[in-house]
Amino acid sequence: MQPLIVLGRDGVLLEPVAGGLVSVSELRIIPGSLEAVSRLNHAGYRVAMTTNQPVLGEGRLHIEVLNTIHARLAEGLARVGGHLDAMLSCPHAEGSGCECRKPSTGMLREIADRLDTPLETVTVIGDDAADIEAARAVNAYPLLVLTGHGQATHTDYPEVPAFDDLDQAVSWILTQR
Ligand SMILES: [Zn+2]
């Protein structure tokens, strides 16, 4: 079975934007992150992405714009020989009680179901508490990147292995095989 890595989007692949990324023109790739996904792909890993997008439910982001942002991300990945096996978004506002908004585990469960992978074998890489808590809730293995909000999260979760960025996290994963 091909191992599975699940990434957060903002703070891991993309630079976070205050108030949420709601236009294509604000899309900024964290340097080296797309190449890191490609390295995982070429080492035989499947890679998926989850993202909380309450701006959808709040009406500040149209689904067409989100689809365009994710298409640009996929194009950027393709240029370096990488791809994502799944990209899932929670469109619900905080406090909506949905099962998908991280730290709830709905998106991780759906990815595991789609890709037929036991969650306890999954590595989750994120920059905030929601990623770590979601991973722990399903017995997946969390890693922290210090990009995005990762520095602050590292203070709260010093026990979670932390790396400067996705490139460094992937280098570590590939040496652990
Ligand atoms: Zn949701």
Backbone and ligand atoms as CSV (ligand in chain L), in Angstrom:
chain,resi,resn,atom,element,x,y,z
A,1,MET,N,N,0.841,-1.199,0.000
A,1,MET,CA,C,0.000,0.000,0.000
A,1,MET,C,C,0.877,1.251,0.000
A,2,GLN,N,N,0.537,2.201,-0.846
A,2,GLN,CA,C,1.301,3.462,-0.870
A,2,GLN,C,C,0.969,4.275,0.362
A,3,PRO,N,N,1.972,4.739,1.102
A,3,PRO,CA,C,1.684,5.565,2.281
A,3,PRO,C,C,1.031,6.886,1.877
A,4,LEU,N,N,0.328,7.476,2.844
A,4,LEU,CA,C,-0.463,8.688,2.585
A,4,LEU,C,C,-0.064,9.793,3.549
A,5,ILE,N,N,0.172,10.959,2.989
A,5,ILE,CA,C,0.463,12.168,3.757
A,5,ILE,C,C,-0.673,13.158,3.509
A,6,VAL,N,N,-1.187,13.762,4.573
A,6,VAL,CA,C,-2.239,14.771,4.410
A,6,VAL,C,C,-1.701,16.124,4.877
A,7,LEU,N,N,-1.764,17.098,3.987
A,7,LEU,CA,C,-1.225,18.433,4.257
A,7,LEU,C,C,-2.339,19.431,4.525
A,8,GLY,N,N,-2.053,20.382,5.410
A,8,GLY,CA,C,-2.870,21.583,5.445
A,8,GLY,C,C,-2.521,22.435,4.225
A,9,ARG,N,N,-3.366,23.392,3.902
A,9,ARG,CA,C,-3.098,24.235,2.737
A,9,ARG,C,C,-2.392,25.528,3.163
A,10,ASP,N,N,-3.142,26.408,3.843
A,10,ASP,CA,C,-2.570,27.701,4.226
A,10,ASP,C,C,-1.565,27.493,5.356
A,11,GLY,N,N,-0.381,28.028,5.183
A,11,GLY,CA,C,0.672,27.865,6.173
A,11,GLY,C,C,1.573,26.671,5.907
A,12,VAL,N,N,1.175,25.807,4.975
A,12,VAL,CA,C,1.987,24.644,4.611
A,12,VAL,C,C,2.408,24.752,3.137
A,13,LEU,N,N,1.409,24.885,2.265
A,13,LEU,CA,C,1.659,25.046,0.824
A,13,LEU,C,C,1.604,26.513,0.410
A,14,LEU,N,N,0.624,27.226,0.987
A,14,LEU,CA,C,0.395,28.618,0.606
A,14,LEU,C,C,0.631,29.537,1.794
A,15,GLU,N,N,1.106,30.736,1.497
A,15,GLU,CA,C,1.241,31.741,2.551
A,15,GLU,C,C,-0.146,32.112,3.054
A,16,PRO,N,N,-0.331,32.125,4.385
A,16,PRO,CA,C,-1.635,32.530,4.888
A,16,PRO,C,C,-1.911,34.006,4.581
A,17,VAL,N,N,-3.165,34.307,4.373
A,17,VAL,CA,C,-3.597,35.679,4.132
A,17,VAL,C,C,-4.543,36.047,5.276
A,18,ALA,N,N,-4.290,37.186,5.927
A,18,ALA,CA,C,-5.154,37.601,7.037
A,18,ALA,C,C,-6.599,37.702,6.561
A,19,GLY,N,N,-7.501,37.060,7.276
A,19,GLY,CA,C,-8.911,37.096,6.893
A,19,GLY,C,C,-9.280,36.079,5.830
A,20,GLY,N,N,-8.277,35.340,5.326
A,20,GLY,CA,C,-8.564,34.292,4.353
A,20,GLY,C,C,-8.179,34.688,2.935
A,21,LEU,N,N,-7.762,33.684,2.174
A,21,LEU,CA,C,-7.385,33.900,0.771
A,21,LEU,C,C,-8.662,33.909,-0.068
A,22,VAL,N,N,-9.046,35.079,-0.567
A,22,VAL,CA,C,-10.319,35.182,-1.286
A,22,VAL,C,C,-10.155,35.704,-2.714
A,23,SER,N,N,-8.912,35.853,-3.172
A,23,SER,CA,C,-8.738,36.216,-4.581
A,23,SER,C,C,-7.482,35.550,-5.128
A,24,VAL,N,N,-7.542,35.212,-6.396
A,24,VAL,CA,C,-6.426,34.505,-7.031
A,24,VAL,C,C,-5.163,35.353,-6.972
A,25,SER,N,N,-5.330,36.676,-7.020
A,25,SER,CA,C,-4.161,37.561,-7.055
A,25,SER,C,C,-3.363,37.520,-5.751
A,26,GLU,N,N,-3.983,37.034,-4.669
A,26,GLU,CA,C,-3.278,36.953,-3.381
A,26,GLU,C,C,-2.599,35.600,-3.161
A,27,LEU,N,N,-2.691,34.723,-4.144
A,27,LEU,CA,C,-2.125,33.382,-4.018
A,27,LEU,C,C,-0.602,33.451,-4.015
A,28,ARG,N,N,0.022,32.988,-2.932
A,28,ARG,CA,C,1.486,32.957,-2.816
A,28,ARG,C,C,1.908,31.567,-2.334
A,29,ILE,N,N,2.746,30.938,-3.116
A,29,ILE,CA,C,3.252,29.616,-2.754
A,29,ILE,C,C,4.400,29.772,-1.760
A,30,ILE,N,N,4.411,28.972,-0.711
A,30,ILE,CA,C,5.567,28.951,0.190
A,30,ILE,C,C,6.733,28.300,-0.564
A,31,PRO,N,N,7.882,28.989,-0.637
A,31,PRO,CA,C,8.986,28.483,-1.461
A,31,PRO,C,C,9.360,27.043,-1.108
A,32,GLY,N,N,9.487,26.229,-2.136
A,32,GLY,CA,C,9.925,24.847,-1.966
A,32,GLY,C,C,8.811,23.862,-1.657
A,33,SER,N,N,7.609,24.366,-1.358
A,33,SER,CA,C,6.557,23.442,-0.913
A,33,SER,C,C,6.057,22.550,-2.054
A,34,LEU,N,N,5.944,23.094,-3.244
A,34,LEU,CA,C,5.431,22.272,-4.351
A,34,LEU,C,C,6.450,21.207,-4.735
A,35,GLU,N,N,7.710,21.595,-4.746
A,35,GLU,CA,C,8.770,20.622,-5.038
A,35,GLU,C,C,8.784,19.510,-3.981
A,36,ALA,N,N,8.460,19.876,-2.734
A,36,ALA,CA,C,8.432,18.871,-1.661
A,36,ALA,C,C,7.330,17.843,-1.914
A,37,VAL,N,N,6.168,18.316,-2.363
A,37,VAL,CA,C,5.086,17.378,-2.701
A,37,VAL,C,C,5.533,16.453,-3.823
A,38,SER,N,N,6.192,17.028,-4.811
A,38,SER,CA,C,6.673,16.224,-5.937
A,38,SER,C,C,7.659,15.149,-5.478
A,39,ARG,N,N,8.532,15.514,-4.542
A,39,ARG,CA,C,9.485,14.522,-4.021
A,39,ARG,C,C,8.759,13.372,-3.344
A,40,LEU,N,N,7.690,13.694,-2.587
A,40,LEU,CA,C,6.891,12.628,-1.971
A,40,LEU,C,C,6.255,11.746,-3.041
A,41,ASN,N,N,5.646,12.382,-4.039
A,41,ASN,CA,C,5.010,11.611,-5.116
A,41,ASN,C,C,6.011,10.634,-5.731
A,42,HIS,N,N,7.198,11.151,-6.023
A,42,HIS,CA,C,8.186,10.328,-6.720
A,42,HIS,C,C,8.779,9.249,-5.825
A,43,ALA,N,N,8.654,9.435,-4.503
A,43,ALA,CA,C,9.108,8.405,-3.561
A,43,ALA,C,C,7.992,7.396,-3.272
A,44,GLY,N,N,6.855,7.537,-3.961
A,44,GLY,CA,C,5.796,6.546,-3.823
A,44,GLY,C,C,4.712,6.895,-2.826
A,45,TYR,N,N,4.718,8.119,-2.332
A,45,TYR,CA,C,3.679,8.553,-1.392
A,45,TYR,C,C,2.499,9.156,-2.147
A,46,ARG,N,N,1.315,8.935,-1.584
A,46,ARG,CA,C,0.166,9.715,-2.021
A,46,ARG,C,C,0.054,10.925,-1.097
A,47,VAL,N,N,-0.386,12.022,-1.648
A,47,VAL,CA,C,-0.459,13.268,-0.880
A,47,VAL,C,C,-1.844,13.883,-1.080
A,48,ALA,N,N,-2.492,14.230,0.025
A,48,ALA,CA,C,-3.805,14.880,-0.034
A,48,ALA,C,C,-3.735,16.183,0.756
A,49,MET,N,N,-4.761,17.015,0.603
A,49,MET,CA,C,-4.787,18.323,1.258
A,49,MET,C,C,-6.173,18.569,1.842
A,50,THR,N,N,-6.187,19.150,3.039
A,50,THR,CA,C,-7.463,19.585,3.625
A,50,THR,C,C,-7.345,21.063,3.998
A,51,THR,N,N,-8.465,21.775,3.884
A,51,THR,CA,C,-8.429,23.192,4.240
A,51,THR,C,C,-9.780,23.648,4.775
A,52,ASN,N,N,-9.745,24.367,5.884
A,52,ASN,CA,C,-10.950,25.037,6.378
A,52,ASN,C,C,-11.157,26.315,5.580
A,53,GLN,N,N,-12.329,26.469,4.982
A,53,GLN,CA,C,-12.623,27.665,4.189
A,53,GLN,C,C,-13.941,28.290,4.646
A,54,PRO,N,N,-13.964,28.805,5.895
A,54,PRO,CA,C,-15.201,29.415,6.379
A,54,PRO,C,C,-15.634,30.614,5.544
A,55,VAL,N,N,-14.676,31.189,4.793
A,55,VAL,CA,C,-15.024,32.325,3.917
A,55,VAL,C,C,-16.072,31.934,2.874
A,56,LEU,N,N,-16.163,30.631,2.554
A,56,LEU,CA,C,-17.221,30.180,1.643
A,56,LEU,C,C,-18.585,30.355,2.307
A,57,GLY,N,N,-18.700,29.785,3.532
A,57,GLY,CA,C,-19.977,29.859,4.242
A,57,GLY,C,C,-20.364,31.287,4.605
A,58,GLU,N,N,-19.342,32.123,4.792
A,58,GLU,CA,C,-19.603,33.534,5.131
A,58,GLU,C,C,-19.955,34.354,3.898
A,59,GLY,N,N,-19.851,33.742,2.734
A,59,GLY,CA,C,-20.183,34.452,1.502
A,59,GLY,C,C,-19.094,35.401,1.033
A,60,ARG,N,N,-17.874,35.286,1.592
A,60,ARG,CA,C,-16.783,36.176,1.175
A,60,ARG,C,C,-15.929,35.564,0.070
A,61,LEU,N,N,-16.171,34.291,-0.215
A,61,LEU,CA,C,-15.426,33.613,-1.289
A,61,LEU,C,C,-16.419,32.775,-2.079
A,62,HIS,N,N,-16.416,32.968,-3.390
A,62,HIS,CA,C,-17.281,32.171,-4.257
A,62,HIS,C,C,-16.563,30.869,-4.604
A,63,ILE,N,N,-17.341,29.808,-4.699
A,63,ILE,CA,C,-16.749,28.498,-4.964
A,63,ILE,C,C,-15.948,28.501,-6.271
A,64,GLU,N,N,-16.371,29.320,-7.241
A,64,GLU,CA,C,-15.634,29.369,-8.513
A,64,GLU,C,C,-14.211,29.891,-8.291
A,65,VAL,N,N,-14.084,30.865,-7.378
A,65,VAL,CA,C,-12.753,31.432,-7.106
A,65,VAL,C,C,-11.904,30.393,-6.376
A,66,LEU,N,N,-12.522,29.691,-5.428
A,66,LEU,CA,C,-11.769,28.636,-4.732
A,66,LEU,C,C,-11.303,27.580,-5.734
A,67,ASN,N,N,-12.183,27.198,-6.635
A,67,ASN,CA,C,-11.796,26.202,-7.637
A,67,ASN,C,C,-10.645,26.698,-8.499
A,68,THR,N,N,-10.654,27.986,-8.817
A,68,THR,CA,C,-9.565,28.555,-9.614
A,68,THR,C,C,-8.260,28.541,-8.826
A,69,ILE,N,N,-8.338,28.912,-7.531
A,69,ILE,CA,C,-7.142,28.886,-6.681
A,69,ILE,C,C,-6.568,27.467,-6.637
A,70,HIS,N,N,-7.435,26.489,-6.478
A,70,HIS,CA,C,-6.953,25.106,-6.383
A,70,HIS,C,C,-6.455,24.598,-7.737
A,71,ALA,N,N,-7.044,25.100,-8.806
A,71,ALA,CA,C,-6.543,24.733,-10.139
A,71,ALA,C,C,-5.141,25.313,-10.350
A,72,ARG,N,N,-4.928,26.553,-9.899
A,72,ARG,CA,C,-3.590,27.165,-10.011
A,72,ARG,C,C,-2.558,26.369,-9.205
A,73,LEU,N,N,-2.985,25.951,-8.023
A,73,LEU,CA,C,-2.104,25.134,-7.173
A,73,LEU,C,C,-1.749,23.830,-7.893
A,74,ALA,N,N,-2.743,23.198,-8.470
A,74,ALA,CA,C,-2.501,21.937,-9.192
A,74,ALA,C,C,-1.592,22.166,-10.396
A,75,GLU,N,N,-1.774,23.300,-11.084
A,75,GLU,CA,C,-0.919,23.615,-12.232
A,75,GLU,C,C,0.530,23.825,-11.794
A,76,GLY,N,N,0.680,24.533,-10.679
A,76,GLY,CA,C,2.020,24.758,-10.149
A,76,GLY,C,C,2.692,23.446,-9.773
A,77,LEU,N,N,1.916,22.560,-9.179
A,77,LEU,CA,C,2.448,21.239,-8.831
A,77,LEU,C,C,2.840,20.466,-10.083
A,78,ALA,N,N,1.979,20.510,-11.071
A,78,ALA,CA,C,2.247,19.754,-12.299
A,78,ALA,C,C,3.540,20.225,-12.951
A,79,ARG,N,N,3.824,21.531,-12.850
A,79,ARG,CA,C,5.051,22.066,-13.459
A,79,ARG,C,C,6.309,21.492,-12.824
A,80,VAL,N,N,6.202,21.061,-11.563
A,80,VAL,CA,C,7.373,20.449,-10.921
A,80,VAL,C,C,7.205,18.936,-10.790
A,81,GLY,N,N,6.229,18.385,-11.526
A,81,GLY,CA,C,6.075,16.934,-11.572
A,81,GLY,C,C,5.344,16.348,-10.380
A,82,GLY,N,N,4.549,17.178,-9.705
A,82,GLY,CA,C,3.822,16.695,-8.531
A,82,GLY,C,C,2.321,16.748,-8.715
A,83,HIS,N,N,1.612,16.132,-7.799
A,83,HIS,CA,C,0.148,16.220,-7.806
A,83,HIS,C,C,-0.398,15.890,-6.426
A,84,LEU,N,N,-1.640,16.293,-6.195
A,84,LEU,CA,C,-2.362,15.923,-4.983
A,84,LEU,C,C,-3.427,14.900,-5.357
A,85,ASP,N,N,-3.558,13.863,-4.539
A,85,ASP,CA,C,-4.552,12.813,-4.802
A,85,ASP,C,C,-5.949,13.224,-4.363
A,86,ALA,N,N,-6.038,14.212,-3.487
A,86,ALA,CA,C,-7.350,14.723,-3.056
A,86,ALA,C,C,-7.150,16.110,-2.475
A,87,MET,N,N,-8.129,16.999,-2.724
A,87,MET,CA,C,-8.129,18.339,-2.133
A,87,MET,C,C,-9.521,18.552,-1.540
A,88,LEU,N,N,-9.593,18.609,-0.222
A,88,LEU,CA,C,-10.900,18.746,0.420
A,88,LEU,C,C,-10.993,20.071,1.164
A,89,SER,N,N,-12.153,20.715,1.064
A,89,SER,CA,C,-12.390,21.982,1.746
A,89,SER,C,C,-13.632,21.868,2.615
A,90,CYS,N,N,-13.550,22.397,3.830
A,90,CYS,CA,C,-14.748,22.583,4.644
A,90,CYS,C,C,-15.267,23.986,4.386
A,91,PRO,N,N,-16.505,24.111,3.903
A,91,PRO,CA,C,-17.057,25.435,3.577
A,91,PRO,C,C,-17.805,26.081,4.737
A,92,HIS,N,N,-17.796,25.435,5.895
A,92,HIS,CA,C,-18.692,25.864,6.972
A,92,HIS,C,C,-18.021,26.860,7.905
A,93,ALA,N,N,-18.819,27.744,8.475
A,93,ALA,CA,C,-18.315,28.753,9.399
A,93,ALA,C,C,-17.988,28.111,10.742
A,94,GLU,N,N,-17.097,28.764,11.465
A,94,GLU,CA,C,-16.778,28.324,12.825
A,94,GLU,C,C,-18.066,28.292,13.654
A,95,GLY,N,N,-18.234,27.222,14.450
A,95,GLY,CA,C,-19.431,27.133,15.284
A,95,GLY,C,C,-20.634,26.552,14.574
A,96,SER,N,N,-20.448,26.122,13.329
A,96,SER,CA,C,-21.584,25.571,12.570
A,96,SER,C,C,-21.926,24.160,13.009
A,97,GLY,N,N,-20.983,23.515,13.722
A,97,GLY,CA,C,-21.242,22.160,14.192
A,97,GLY,C,C,-21.072,21.103,13.117
A,98,CYS,N,N,-20.444,21.445,12.006
A,98,CYS,CA,C,-20.230,20.441,10.951
A,98,CYS,C,C,-19.181,19.431,11.419
A,99,GLU,N,N,-19.079,18.350,10.673
A,99,GLU,CA,C,-18.112,17.316,11.037
A,99,GLU,C,C,-16.813,17.446,10.259
A,100,CYS,N,N,-16.748,18.430,9.361
A,100,CYS,CA,C,-15.540,18.524,8.528
A,100,CYS,C,C,-14.559,19.595,8.984
A,101,ARG,N,N,-15.042,20.673,9.601
A,101,ARG,CA,C,-14.126,21.752,9.959
A,101,ARG,C,C,-13.084,21.252,10.968
A,102,LYS,N,N,-11.805,21.353,10.600
A,102,LYS,CA,C,-10.733,20.948,11.523
A,102,LYS,C,C,-10.801,21.819,12.780
A,103,PRO,N,N,-10.686,21.302,13.991
A,103,PRO,CA,C,-10.109,20.003,14.339
A,103,PRO,C,C,-11.057,18.811,14.269
A,104,SER,N,N,-12.270,18.965,13.759
A,104,SER,CA,C,-13.082,17.766,13.523
A,104,SER,C,C,-12.429,16.939,12.419
A,105,THR,N,N,-12.848,15.704,12.327
A,105,THR,CA,C,-12.068,14.733,11.553
A,105,THR,C,C,-12.738,14.301,10.249
A,106,GLY,N,N,-13.822,14.984,9.872
A,106,GLY,CA,C,-14.569,14.533,8.695
A,106,GLY,C,C,-13.744,14.471,7.424
A,107,MET,N,N,-12.887,15.467,7.213
A,107,MET,CA,C,-12.107,15.470,5.961
A,107,MET,C,C,-11.061,14.360,5.970
A,108,LEU,N,N,-10.421,14.143,7.118
A,108,LEU,CA,C,-9.447,13.043,7.195
A,108,LEU,C,C,-10.135,11.705,6.956
A,109,ARG,N,N,-11.332,11.548,7.541
A,109,ARG,CA,C,-12.045,10.277,7.356
A,109,ARG,C,C,-12.444,10.080,5.896
A,110,GLU,N,N,-12.862,11.162,5.260
A,110,GLU,CA,C,-13.267,11.024,3.858
A,110,GLU,C,C,-12.073,10.656,2.966
A,111,ILE,N,N,-10.933,11.299,3.225
A,111,ILE,CA,C,-9.734,10.975,2.437
A,111,ILE,C,C,-9.336,9.519,2.657
A,112,ALA,N,N,-9.349,9.098,3.910
A,112,ALA,CA,C,-8.969,7.713,4.212
A,112,ALA,C,C,-9.905,6.734,3.520
A,113,ASP,N,N,-11.184,7.097,3.479
A,113,ASP,CA,C,-12.176,6.243,2.833
A,113,ASP,C,C,-11.948,6.204,1.319
A,114,ARG,N,N,-11.804,7.397,0.714
A,114,ARG,CA,C,-11.597,7.477,-0.738
A,114,ARG,C,C,-10.346,6.752,-1.180
A,115,LEU,N,N,-9.275,6.924,-0.389
A,115,LEU,CA,C,-7.982,6.366,-0.792
A,115,LEU,C,C,-7.713,5.028,-0.113
A,116,ASP,N,N,-8.739,4.545,0.602
A,116,ASP,CA,C,-8.698,3.198,1.175
A,116,ASP,C,C,-7.433,2.980,2.019
A,117,THR,N,N,-7.235,3.885,2.966
A,117,THR,CA,C,-6.020,3.873,3.789
A,117,THR,C,C,-6.394,3.983,5.263
A,118,PRO,N,N,-5.856,3.122,6.127
A,118,PRO,CA,C,-6.149,3.239,7.557
A,118,PRO,C,C,-5.554,4.540,8.121
A,119,LEU,N,N,-6.366,5.281,8.884
A,119,LEU,CA,C,-5.914,6.591,9.362
A,119,LEU,C,C,-4.702,6.501,10.278
A,120,GLU,N,N,-4.557,5.377,10.985
A,120,GLU,CA,C,-3.415,5.282,11.895
A,120,GLU,C,C,-2.092,5.139,11.156
A,121,THR,N,N,-2.151,4.986,9.837
A,121,THR,CA,C,-0.908,4.945,9.053
A,121,THR,C,C,-0.606,6.286,8.384
A,122,VAL,N,N,-1.463,7.282,8.601
A,122,VAL,CA,C,-1.356,8.548,7.890
A,122,VAL,C,C,-0.503,9.540,8.681
A,123,THR,N,N,0.324,10.295,7.986
A,123,THR,CA,C,1.041,11.430,8.568
A,123,THR,C,C,0.325,12.710,8.155
A,124,VAL,N,N,0.048,13.560,9.139
A,124,VAL,CA,C,-0.626,14.835,8.888
A,124,VAL,C,C,0.377,15.952,9.132
A,125,ILE,N,N,0.545,16.834,8.164
A,125,ILE,CA,C,1.482,17.952,8.306
A,125,ILE,C,C,0.696,19.256,8.281
A,126,GLY,N,N,0.822,20.024,9.372
A,126,GLY,CA,C,0.069,21.264,9.460
A,126,GLY,C,C,0.839,22.335,10.193
A,127,ASP,N,N,0.242,23.516,10.243
A,127,ASP,CA,C,0.879,24.647,10.933
A,127,ASP,C,C,0.070,25.125,12.123
A,128,ASP,N,N,-1.078,24.507,12.380
A,128,ASP,CA,C,-1.864,25.006,13.508
A,128,ASP,C,C,-2.470,23.884,14.342
A,129,ALA,N,N,-3.035,24.291,15.476
A,129,ALA,CA,C,-3.550,23.328,16.450
A,129,ALA,C,C,-4.635,22.446,15.847
A,130,ALA,N,N,-5.434,22.997,14.960
A,130,ALA,CA,C,-6.541,22.220,14.385
A,130,ALA,C,C,-6.020,20.995,13.638
A,131,ASP,N,N,-4.903,21.152,12.931
A,131,ASP,CA,C,-4.326,20.012,12.207
A,131,ASP,C,C,-3.826,18.945,13.183
A,132,ILE,N,N,-3.137,19.397,14.234
A,132,ILE,CA,C,-2.578,18.457,15.208
A,132,ILE,C,C,-3.703,17.727,15.941
A,133,GLU,N,N,-4.723,18.474,16.363
A,133,GLU,CA,C,-5.823,17.863,17.115
A,133,GLU,C,C,-6.621,16.892,16.245
A,134,ALA,N,N,-6.841,17.248,14.984
A,134,ALA,CA,C,-7.561,16.339,14.082
A,134,ALA,C,C,-6.760,15.053,13.890
A,135,ALA,N,N,-5.453,15.188,13.707
A,135,ALA,CA,C,-4.605,14.012,13.520
A,135,ALA,C,C,-4.661,13.105,14.753
A,136,ARG,N,N,-4.531,13.718,15.913
A,136,ARG,CA,C,-4.536,12.925,17.148
A,136,ARG,C,C,-5.867,12.213,17.355
A,137,ALA,N,N,-6.956,12.874,16.979
A,137,ALA,CA,C,-8.288,12.308,17.207
A,137,ALA,C,C,-8.520,11.027,16.416
A,138,VAL,N,N,-7.760,10.825,15.336
A,138,VAL,CA,C,-7.921,9.600,14.532
A,138,VAL,C,C,-6.677,8.717,14.607
A,139,ASN,N,N,-5.786,9.020,15.569
A,139,ASN,CA,C,-4.554,8.243,15.728
A,139,ASN,C,C,-3.643,8.311,14.511
A,140,ALA,N,N,-3.744,9.402,13.765
A,140,ALA,CA,C,-2.749,9.669,12.723
A,140,ALA,C,C,-1.544,10.330,13.401
A,141,TYR,N,N,-0.474,10.547,12.613
A,141,TYR,CA,C,0.777,11.040,13.177
A,141,TYR,C,C,0.993,12.483,12.741
A,142,PRO,N,N,0.939,13.433,13.705
A,142,PRO,CA,C,1.080,14.834,13.307
A,142,PRO,C,C,2.532,15.309,13.251
A,143,LEU,N,N,2.806,16.139,12.249
A,143,LEU,CA,C,4.067,16.876,12.171
A,143,LEU,C,C,3.722,18.353,12.004
A,144,LEU,N,N,4.603,19.190,12.508
A,144,LEU,CA,C,4.376,20.630,12.464
A,144,LEU,C,C,5.405,21.284,11.547
A,145,VAL,N,N,4.950,22.233,10.749
A,145,VAL,CA,C,5.884,23.100,10.021
A,145,VAL,C,C,5.841,24.484,10.659
A,146,LEU,N,N,6.984,25.159,10.648
A,146,LEU,CA,C,7.106,26.457,11.318
A,146,LEU,C,C,6.774,27.614,10.383
A,147,THR,N,N,6.333,27.294,9.171
A,147,THR,CA,C,5.786,28.311,8.275
A,147,THR,C,C,4.359,28.653,8.730
A,148,GLY,N,N,3.767,29.667,8.135
A,148,GLY,CA,C,2.397,30.054,8.512
A,148,GLY,C,C,2.322,30.414,9.982
A,149,HIS,N,N,1.416,29.745,10.704
A,149,HIS,CA,C,1.253,29.999,12.138
A,149,HIS,C,C,2.053,29.013,12.991
A,150,GLY,N,N,2.979,28.325,12.341
A,150,GLY,CA,C,3.654,27.222,13.005
A,150,GLY,C,C,4.493,27.601,14.215
A,151,GLN,N,N,5.096,28.794,14.193
A,151,GLN,CA,C,5.933,29.188,15.345
A,151,GLN,C,C,5.092,29.246,16.618
A,152,ALA,N,N,3.937,29.862,16.531
A,152,ALA,CA,C,3.062,29.971,17.704
A,152,ALA,C,C,2.546,28.597,18.118
A,153,THR,N,N,2.226,27.771,17.139
A,153,THR,CA,C,1.714,26.435,17.454
A,153,THR,C,C,2.785,25.596,18.131
A,154,HIS,N,N,4.019,25.773,17.698
A,154,HIS,CA,C,5.137,25.020,18.280
A,154,HIS,C,C,5.271,25.310,19.780
A,155,THR,N,N,5.004,26.533,20.174
A,155,THR,CA,C,5.048,26.897,21.595
A,155,THR,C,C,4.011,26.104,22.387
A,156,ASP,N,N,2.841,25.905,21.782
A,156,ASP,CA,C,1.757,25.185,22.466
A,156,ASP,C,C,1.910,23.669,22.385
A,157,TYR,N,N,2.619,23.194,21.370
A,157,TYR,CA,C,2.767,21.744,21.153
A,157,TYR,C,C,4.250,21.396,20.968
A,158,PRO,N,N,5.069,21.645,22.004
A,158,PRO,CA,C,6.510,21.425,21.822
A,158,PRO,C,C,6.862,19.956,21.581
A,159,GLU,N,N,5.937,19.051,21.921
A,159,GLU,CA,C,6.212,17.616,21.773
A,159,GLU,C,C,6.009,17.122,20.339
A,160,VAL,N,N,5.372,17.923,19.498
A,160,VAL,CA,C,5.137,17.504,18.107
A,160,VAL,C,C,6.390,17.817,17.284
A,161,PRO,N,N,6.925,16.836,16.553
A,161,PRO,CA,C,8.106,17.110,15.740
A,161,PRO,C,C,7.860,18.292,14.802
A,162,ALA,N,N,8.795,19.250,14.811
A,162,ALA,CA,C,8.592,20.493,14.062
A,162,ALA,C,C,9.752,20.697,13.085
A,163,PHE,N,N,9.434,21.246,11.921
A,163,PHE,CA,C,10.417,21.450,10.859
A,163,PHE,C,C,10.258,22.860,10.307
A,164,ASP,N,N,11.365,23.393,9.781
A,164,ASP,CA,C,11.338,24.772,9.287
A,164,ASP,C,C,10.244,24.996,8.254
A,165,ASP,N,N,10.065,24.010,7.389
A,165,ASP,CA,C,9.067,24.143,6.320
A,165,ASP,C,C,8.767,22.755,5.763
A,166,LEU,N,N,7.892,22.711,4.756
A,166,LEU,CA,C,7.497,21.408,4.211
A,166,LEU,C,C,8.687,20.680,3.595
A,167,ASP,N,N,9.580,21.436,2.971
A,167,ASP,CA,C,10.770,20.825,2.376
A,167,ASP,C,C,11.558,20.041,3.428
A,168,GLN,N,N,11.750,20.656,4.599
A,168,GLN,CA,C,12.506,19.991,5.668
A,168,GLN,C,C,11.732,18.809,6.248
A,169,ALA,N,N,10.417,18.955,6.391
A,169,ALA,CA,C,9.598,17.842,6.904
A,169,ALA,C,C,9.669,16.647,5.959
A,170,VAL,N,N,9.606,16.924,4.667
A,170,VAL,CA,C,9.643,15.835,3.689
A,170,VAL,C,C,11.021,15.177,3.688
A,171,SER,N,N,12.071,15.964,3.806
A,171,SER,CA,C,13.412,15.370,3.862
A,171,SER,C,C,13.509,14.400,5.036
A,172,TRP,N,N,12.931,14.798,6.173
A,172,TRP,CA,C,12.961,13.928,7.354
A,172,TRP,C,C,12.155,12.654,7.111
A,173,ILE,N,N,10.946,12.822,6.555
A,173,ILE,CA,C,10.094,11.645,6.268
A,173,ILE,C,C,10.835,10.661,5.378
A,174,LEU,N,N,11.521,11.181,4.374
A,174,LEU,CA,C,12.161,10.296,3.406
A,174,LEU,C,C,13.388,9.596,4.006
A,175,THR,N,N,13.959,10.167,5.067
A,175,THR,CA,C,15.070,9.473,5.722
A,175,THR,C,C,14.572,8.437,6.728
A,176,GLN,N,N,13.274,8.500,7.086
A,176,GLN,CA,C,12.724,7.574,8.076
A,176,GLN,C,C,12.250,6.263,7.468
A,177,ARG,N,N,12.215,6.173,6.138
A,177,ARG,CA,C,11.569,5.028,5.496
A,177,ARG,C,C,12.265,3.725,5.825
L,1,ZN,ZN,ZN,-17.518,21.693,7.509
